[in-house]
């Protein structure tokens, strides 16, 4: 290591701060030998730089080297234990979105199965037999709706005539809506409303009615049923047991229809069960979902030949909740969208847009609240600043990138016009890299003597020489 130059007797150590305008000393500094270079250490790492002392003494250099080596060893071992954290988010992965969507679907399916105790838990309505008119009515079962079929005890099912007495209603009308297999066959189930329960009596090959005792009977405007061929009790034409012939039901459903049931075991079957009918099934309607203008005659499933009386064992479940409109996707894939109301597509589009807007709002609201790691934000800001310095352009936010990607219609001419209208921003100057800090002995500052200006000869001397 080089030692500092000893001062002469004529030099004063306090003269270093003197003004540079004073005439410098003609004596020039002697060149100092470079410090000796040390070879690499045994472990392959470069040797630590020796510490420089103001006195220039080399005593204790070996101890300083040992201390520096120990500090470096401790630093490397600490680096091995405590690595620099990488602020990685799960959503940075390409699989994050699909896995989250799959998890949501699995949770929904499991929740629906736990609620309905039935598999599959939901069914798509493929026909307009339950609609209340040709249009989509909220709260009513329409074509394209997903209906949940919940398993319930048979004793808890309420029919239409019982609902009239108790005020119990579902999906716009009295009574429960059943999903059942027609004639017990494992085919596409039918979703219709239970009107009345008939109990078969083999002794008379007739049926008994399961109705409330106070149900109005007769032909008056407010009456609900009549049995024309019965003698009673409780009154003529209002019997409830050992019935044969026909059964008349009045003011059924939203269309205020009248229903005539033939109490014939060949038609209804020699067993007990539910008489079922769709809310939009009428005789003489010009279209399957056109409704009925006046003097509507209801058409039960048993009279239409769809099924005999629905036994409790045939009941798949009771409609308990639905997801409107979204079953139309399945019908579209099968080419059966002719019965889907036009309003269903509109409502479904509005719902999808609303859900997307809600998801985006929740995302940015949660992000604004600071749920993200602040260190991650600092890292992103540093990356944006580095990109700005390298490219010379301001960083583009994610929102602007999304808007630019959604402009496939922009042509090159439009881009040219925009470029002409808005002058381009001059690129920012690149920051000059700073040299790394110098380690070891500081660089000495040497005052150099200014170069003397050449003196010109006086003009008189030049004339004398010419002479």
Phi and psi in degrees as a GROMACS rama.xvg file:
@    title "Ramachandran Plot"
@    xaxis  label "Phi"
@    yaxis  label "Psi"
@TYPE xy
-75.0553  144.96  UNK-2
-98.4439  152.147  UNK-3
-67.1563  147.852  UNK-4
-70.7453  130.52  UNK-5
-68.7593  145.212  UNK-6
-80.1603  143.607  UNK-7
-77.4655  170.429  UNK-8
-67.908  -31.883  UNK-9
-77.6034  -18.2244  UNK-10
-90.7957  146.339  UNK-11
-114.34  132.833  UNK-12
-65.0069  -19.3849  UNK-13
-84.1576  -1.21041  UNK-14
-80.4838  -2.17361  UNK-15
-66.9805  -30.1363  UNK-16
-88.457  8.18381  UNK-17
-69.9541  163.596  UNK-18
-67.5423  142.733  UNK-19
-74.6322  -11.0196  UNK-20
-74.8832  -16.3583  UNK-21
-69.2631  150.689  UNK-22
-64.0741  125.717  UNK-23
-72.5802  165.735  UNK-24
-74.6388  137.505  UNK-25
-67.3405  -14.9869  UNK-26
-74.7236  129.759  UNK-27
-99.0902  149.776  UNK-28
-68.7132  138.7  UNK-29
-75.8255  142.958  UNK-30
-65.2422  138.359  UNK-31
-97.5314  138.796  UNK-32
-68.2556  143.442  UNK-33
-67.4576  153.355  UNK-34
-67.9494  146.609  UNK-35
-65.8229  139.533  UNK-36
-91.5316  138.131  UNK-37
-102.571  147.006  UNK-38
-75.6371  172.948  UNK-39
-67.8354  158.333  UNK-40
-78.5344  173.532  UNK-41
-67.4268  -33.4631  UNK-42
-80.2189  2.67603  UNK-43
95.8794  -14.777  UNK-44
-86.0629  152.072  UNK-45
-67.1928  151.089  UNK-46
-71.0935  146.714  UNK-47
-67.7266  149.102  UNK-48
-73.6999  136.577  UNK-49
-68.481  144.573  UNK-50
-77.5809  141.173  UNK-51
-99.4163  134.247  UNK-52
-111.497  149.342  UNK-53
-66.2969  -30.7315  UNK-54
-75.8465  -17.2332  UNK-55
80.3819  7.19563  UNK-56
-76.9902  141.112  UNK-57
-95.8722  5.35348  UNK-58
-71.0974  137.753  UNK-59
80.2709  8.79062  UNK-60
-66.2388  -37.6711  UNK-61
-64.6007  -39.9141  UNK-62
-64.9143  -39.4748  UNK-63
-64.3633  -39.8232  UNK-64
-63.1639  -41.0928  UNK-65
-64.2243  -42.8381  UNK-66
-63.4993  -42.0189  UNK-67
-63.6336  -39.0915  UNK-68
-64.568  -40.2433  UNK-69
-64.5003  -40.932  UNK-70
-62.2822  -40.8698  UNK-71
-66.7167  -39.7587  UNK-72
-62.5386  -43.9423  UNK-73
-63.3109  -37.9651  UNK-74
-64.4382  -44.695  UNK-75
-65.4604  -41.0642  UNK-76
-66.1643  -37.8065  UNK-77
-66.6901  -35.2433  UNK-78
-65.8902  -34.5872  UNK-79
-68.634  -36.3638  UNK-80
-76.6514  -44.1259  UNK-81
-111.575  92.192  UNK-82
-75.9335  157.363  UNK-83
-67.6819  123.483  UNK-84
-68.9252  141.943  UNK-85
-104.068  118.44  UNK-86
-82.9951  83.869  UNK-87
-103.37  137.218  UNK-88
-108.355  148.847  UNK-89
-63.8718  -34.147  UNK-90
-73.9677  -7.47206  UNK-91
-71.6822  -16.2142  UNK-92
-78.1482  148.849  UNK-93
-69.2437  -20.7468  UNK-94
-89.8844  -2.92081  UNK-95
-64.5961  -50.0641  UNK-96
-60.3867  -53.1126  UNK-97
-60.0794  -38.21  UNK-98
-68.8086  -37.5852  UNK-99
-65.7181  -43.4589  UNK-100
-61.3751  -43.3616  UNK-101
-63.7804  -39.3167  UNK-102
-64.2387  -39.9377  UNK-103
-63.9513  -43.1122  UNK-104
-63.2048  -43.2792  UNK-105
-62.8281  -42.756  UNK-106
-63.3802  -41.7304  UNK-107
-64.5606  -44.0164  UNK-108
-64.2435  -43.6817  UNK-109
-63.9006  -39.9102  UNK-110
-65.243  -41.0756  UNK-111
-65.9496  -38.29  UNK-112
-66.5621  -39.8017  UNK-113
-64.4705  -31.7452  UNK-114
-78.4336  -42.6996  UNK-115
-89.6872  -23.6241  UNK-116
55.6587  36.8646  UNK-117
-143.332  146.328  UNK-118
-133.296  127.41  UNK-119
-69.0144  152.998  UNK-120
-78.4021  -19.9704  UNK-121
-131.47  150.338  UNK-122
-134.353  148.021  UNK-123
-93.4533  133.056  UNK-124
-80.8419  119.511  UNK-125
-101.916  -10.1818  UNK-126
-129.693  161.322  UNK-127
-88.3646  22.3383  UNK-128
-68.8299  -16.0924  UNK-129
-107.762  0.698873  UNK-130
-72.4485  154.42  UNK-131
-103.906  66.4119  UNK-132
111.52  -178.293  UNK-133
-77.6845  -16.9686  UNK-134
-98.8807  164.834  UNK-135
-76.9499  123.843  UNK-136
-115.673  124.169  UNK-137
-66.6667  139.333  UNK-138
87.129  -1.85221  UNK-139
-118.377  151.321  UNK-140
-75.6351  117.035  UNK-141
-116.449  167.04  UNK-142
-63.9463  131.772  UNK-143
95.3782  0.974105  UNK-144
-84.2454  150.11  UNK-145
-98.5281  117.901  UNK-146
-110.56  132.764  UNK-147
-85.0558  130.63  UNK-148
-106.184  105.155  UNK-149
-98.2525  134.382  UNK-150
-76.002  126.693  UNK-151
-134.825  157.544  UNK-152
-62.4463  147.576  UNK-153
-62.9228  -32.1821  UNK-154
-67.9371  -18.6722  UNK-155
-89.2858  -6.1519  UNK-156
-76.4769  130.036  UNK-157
-111.073  133.577  UNK-158
-87.5729  175.988  UNK-159
-62.534  -45.3683  UNK-160
-66.763  -32.5176  UNK-161
-72.1684  -35.5864  UNK-162
-65.3365  -32.5864  UNK-163
-62.1865  -37.6457  UNK-164
-77.6875  -38.0136  UNK-165
-96.9868  -13.9573  UNK-166
82.7401  10.466  UNK-167
-79.9815  129.362  UNK-168
-144.034  151.675  UNK-169
-141.419  139.481  UNK-170
54.1385  44.8464  UNK-171
87.1148  -2.83594  UNK-172
-145.508  168.783  UNK-173
-72.3903  149.464  UNK-174
87.8411  177.169  UNK-175
-95.578  154.274  UNK-176
-103.119  124.251  UNK-177
-101.104  146.184  UNK-178
-111.605  118.191  UNK-179
-140.537  159.575  UNK-180
-89.307  123.133  UNK-181
-63.7043  125.314  UNK-182
58.3376  21.0277  UNK-183
78.8718  1.91554  UNK-184
-78.8711  142.462  UNK-185
-81.662  71.7255  UNK-186
-121.76  -166.876  UNK-187
-59.7781  122.723  UNK-188
-69.7017  158.219  UNK-189
-107.599  138.397  UNK-190
-114.748  103.888  UNK-191
-140.921  167.642  UNK-192
-89.0343  140.785  UNK-193
-79.5647  121.623  UNK-194
-92.8226  -50.4027  UNK-195
-156.467  155.044  UNK-196
-106.239  126.136  UNK-197
-111.867  130.439  UNK-198
-105.962  123.22  UNK-199
-74.5437  137.004  UNK-200
-118.671  101.552  UNK-201
-68.11  -19.3785  UNK-202
-64.2309  -40.3343  UNK-203
-111.801  3.95587  UNK-204
49.6616  48.6995  UNK-205
-137.029  -161.158  UNK-206
-138.8  154.479  UNK-207
-110.887  144.61  UNK-208
-93.0552  137.122  UNK-209
-104.396  91.3311  UNK-210
-137.434  162.766  UNK-211
-66.1945  152.418  UNK-212
-69.4685  -29.2568  UNK-213
-96.0636  16.6867  UNK-214
-69.9158  127.942  UNK-215
-61.7665  134.802  UNK-216
-129.388  143.735  UNK-217
129.646  -163.746  UNK-218
-108.693  12.6787  UNK-219
-72.2446  161.213  UNK-220
-57.8049  -32.7286  UNK-221
-94.0765  4.37207  UNK-222
-76.0648  153.642  UNK-223
-106.486  -35.3762  UNK-224
-144.94  169.516  UNK-225
-160.741  141.475  UNK-226
-119.191  91.5308  UNK-227
-59.3196  -30.2236  UNK-228
-98.7365  13.1348  UNK-229
-104.144  151.381  UNK-230
-98.5147  -7.73115  UNK-231
112.72  -168.032  UNK-232
-70.1369  170.54  UNK-233
-84.4105  -14.5617  UNK-234
-155.203  160.908  UNK-235
-57.971  141.529  UNK-236
64.4273  14.9194  UNK-237
-136.994  29.7397  UNK-238
-71.3162  158.463  UNK-239
-125.79  -5.31585  UNK-240
-129.279  155.152  UNK-241
50.4803  50.3523  UNK-242
-91.1177  138.028  UNK-243
-134.597  173.058  UNK-244
87.7109  -119.259  UNK-245
-131.007  162.182  UNK-246
-128.962  127.844  UNK-247
-108.026  129.524  UNK-248
-119.228  136.222  UNK-249
-118.375  148.542  UNK-250
55.5882  55.1652  UNK-251
-96.678  128.912  UNK-252
81.0944  -177.884  UNK-253
-68.4307  -22.8463  UNK-254
-92.6627  3.50872  UNK-255
56.3287  51.965  UNK-256
-91.3043  158.901  UNK-257
-106.111  138.54  UNK-258
-123.042  131.185  UNK-259
-113.638  124.388  UNK-260
-115.118  127.492  UNK-261
-85.3872  111.874  UNK-262
-80.5685  66.5026  UNK-263
-115.823  121.624  UNK-264
-59.9021  -26.3645  UNK-265
-67.4337  -26.1584  UNK-266
-95.3059  -46.5073  UNK-267
-86.8117  -23.6196  UNK-268
100.216  153.716  UNK-269
-90.8697  54.9254  UNK-270
-156.966  165.654  UNK-271
-85.3302  155.098  UNK-272
173.587  -175.061  UNK-273
-94.4066  137.687  UNK-274
-86.6137  122.449  UNK-275
-119.975  155.226  UNK-276
-160.491  144.419  UNK-277
-75.9607  148.486  UNK-278
-64.0795  -19.2307  UNK-279
-118.019  18.3963  UNK-280
-95.0429  111.854  UNK-281
-134.546  156.365  UNK-282
-88.6277  132.537  UNK-283
86.9058  5.51214  UNK-284
-72.5103  139.265  UNK-285
-71.9498  -24.935  UNK-286
-136.707  157.483  UNK-287
-65.9482  -18.3624  UNK-288
-129.453  27.1437  UNK-289
-88.5162  -11.262  UNK-290
79.3261  -159.575  UNK-291
-141.08  128.66  UNK-292
-76.1482  -53.4042  UNK-293
-154.657  155.415  UNK-294
51.5015  52.7896  UNK-295
-73.4052  139.176  UNK-296
-116.013  115.249  UNK-297
-71.4882  150.597  UNK-298
-121.249  97.6351  UNK-299
-66.497  160.266  UNK-300
-62.4608  -31.7401  UNK-301
-72.2612  -34.2193  UNK-302
-78.0441  -25.339  UNK-303
-85.4971  -6.08379  UNK-304
82.0066  10.5749  UNK-305
-72.2216  -39.2851  UNK-306
-164.806  158.706  UNK-307
-77.7313  -173.151  UNK-308
-53.7126  133.054  UNK-309
-79.6526  111.073  UNK-310
-69.9935  151.178  UNK-311
-57.6034  -30.6875  UNK-312
-70.0981  -20.999  UNK-313
-82.4064  -13.7015  UNK-314
-72.4516  120.036  UNK-315
-77.9668  -37.6682  UNK-316
175.388  176.352  UNK-317
-112.161  137.805  UNK-318
-64.3559  116.992  UNK-319
-135.001  86.5428  UNK-320
94.307  154.112  UNK-321
-157.367  160.895  UNK-322
-114.284  104.627  UNK-323
-70.9281  150.221  UNK-324
75.7378  -34.3594  UNK-325
-74.1354  -15.2597  UNK-326
-71.2029  -10.5077  UNK-327
-65.4909  -22.5932  UNK-328
-61.7771  -44.4996  UNK-329
-63.3121  -42.7297  UNK-330
-65.2978  -33.937  UNK-331
-66.0375  -38.0172  UNK-332
-67.5186  -30.2209  UNK-333
-91.8418  -1.09368  UNK-334
69.7892  37.0607  UNK-335
-123.273  41.9181  UNK-336
-93.6323  9.02901  UNK-337
-68.8067  -22.2709  UNK-338
-100.22  -1.89417  UNK-339
-76.0939  123.858  UNK-340
-61.8787  148.842  UNK-341
-63.9804  -32.4011  UNK-342
-65.8413  -25.7695  UNK-343
-63.3981  -41.5768  UNK-344
-65.1174  -39.8899  UNK-345
-65.2045  -47.0545  UNK-346
-62.1608  -38.1005  UNK-347
-66.2999  -41.16  UNK-348
-63.1291  -42.5378  UNK-349
-63.4544  -39.186  UNK-350
-65.4851  -41.8396  UNK-351
-64.4055  -44.7711  UNK-352
-61.8431  -41.1934  UNK-353
-63.8122  -39.9635  UNK-354
-66.2931  -39.818  UNK-355
-65.0158  -44.2017  UNK-356
-62.4422  -38.6889  UNK-357
-64.7817  -41.8655  UNK-358
-64.3598  -43.0603  UNK-359
-64.8863  -40.941  UNK-360
-62.7465  -42.9257  UNK-361
-63.4841  -39.237  UNK-362
-61.0107  -50.495  UNK-363
-73.4483  -30.1349  UNK-364
-66.0423  -43.7305  UNK-365
-66.6028  -37.99  UNK-366
-67.8257  -36.3631  UNK-367
-67.8418  -28.203  UNK-368
-74.1365  -9.25577  UNK-369
90.5174  29.5997  UNK-370
-73.6299  -20.3003  UNK-371
-74.3982  157.622  UNK-372
-68.7423  124.186  UNK-373
-61.9306  -28.307  UNK-374
-66.3423  -33.1003  UNK-375
-66.0424  -39.6306  UNK-376
-62.999  -43.2538  UNK-377
-60.9871  -39.2325  UNK-378
-65.4161  -41.2592  UNK-379
-64.6955  -40.3554  UNK-380
-63.9696  -40.5989  UNK-381
-63.6548  -40.9182  UNK-382
-63.7856  -39.0546  UNK-383
-66.2802  -39.7646  UNK-384
-64.6462  -41.1115  UNK-385
-63.5619  -40.1849  UNK-386
-64.6722  -37.2161  UNK-387
-65.4043  -40.9172  UNK-388
-68.2702  -38.426  UNK-389
-73.1034  -45.4217  UNK-390
-87.3969  -21.4385  UNK-391
77.7185  14.7534  UNK-392
-125.887  151.332  UNK-393
-68.0169  147.73  UNK-394
-65.3971  143.097  UNK-395
-96.0894  130.291  UNK-396
-71.3231  165.805  UNK-397
-65.4752  -35.7341  UNK-398
-63.0425  -41.5129  UNK-399
-68.1423  -36.7585  UNK-400
-61.2721  -41.8813  UNK-401
-63.6047  -42.8875  UNK-402
-64.8019  -38.0205  UNK-403
-67.1278  -36.4611  UNK-404
-70.0939  -22.3198  UNK-405
-90.7598  17.5024  UNK-406
-117.537  64.457  UNK-407
-72.1849  -16.862  UNK-408
-82.0425  -9.70568  UNK-409
-68.8531  126.617  UNK-410
-96.3615  171.893  UNK-411
-67.3487  -31.8986  UNK-412
-64.1294  -42.7991  UNK-413
-61.1993  -40.1869  UNK-414
-63.6532  -38.4414  UNK-415
-65.0487  -41.0954  UNK-416
-63.439  -41.9144  UNK-417
-63.4956  -38.4853  UNK-418
-65.0224  -38.6273  UNK-419
-68.5854  -37.7333  UNK-420
-70.6351  -40.7851  UNK-421
-111.471  115.93  UNK-422
-64.5494  143.495  UNK-423
-67.2236  148.8  UNK-424
-80.5588  128.895  UNK-425
-64.2418  141.748  UNK-426
-65.941  143.817  UNK-427
-72.9772  147.305  UNK-428
-69.3672  138.317  UNK-429
-73.1921  136.215  UNK-430
-70.8682  132.595  UNK-431
-70.4119  130.38  UNK-432
-66.0205  134.895  UNK-433
-80.3274  140.686  UNK-434
-66.1699  148.767  UNK-435
-63.4319  149.778  UNK-436
-62.5498  140.266  UNK-437
-79.5118  130.083  UNK-438
-101.899  154.001  UNK-439
92.339  -140.437  UNK-440
-74.8173  134.323  UNK-441
-67.8776  153.341  UNK-442
-70.8902  128.076  UNK-443
-72.3378  145.271  UNK-444
-98.7789  118.467  UNK-445
-112.39  126.917  UNK-446
-82.5319  121.599  UNK-447
-94.933  143.056  UNK-448
-74.3223  134.442  UNK-449
-66.148  148.44  UNK-450
-68.6332  130.003  UNK-451
-69.214  139.47  UNK-452
-74.2747  140.861  UNK-453
-68.8866  134.701  UNK-454
-88.5525  133.775  UNK-455
-88.8928  142.692  UNK-456
-70.7973  145.677  UNK-457
-62.6901  151.397  UNK-458
-64.3218  -30.2612  UNK-459
-64.0533  -39.3288  UNK-460
-64.916  -35.8194  UNK-461
-67.5545  -39.2083  UNK-462
-65.9428  -37.1221  UNK-463
-62.5978  -39.2931  UNK-464
-64.8387  -36.085  UNK-465
-67.4872  -34.6678  UNK-466
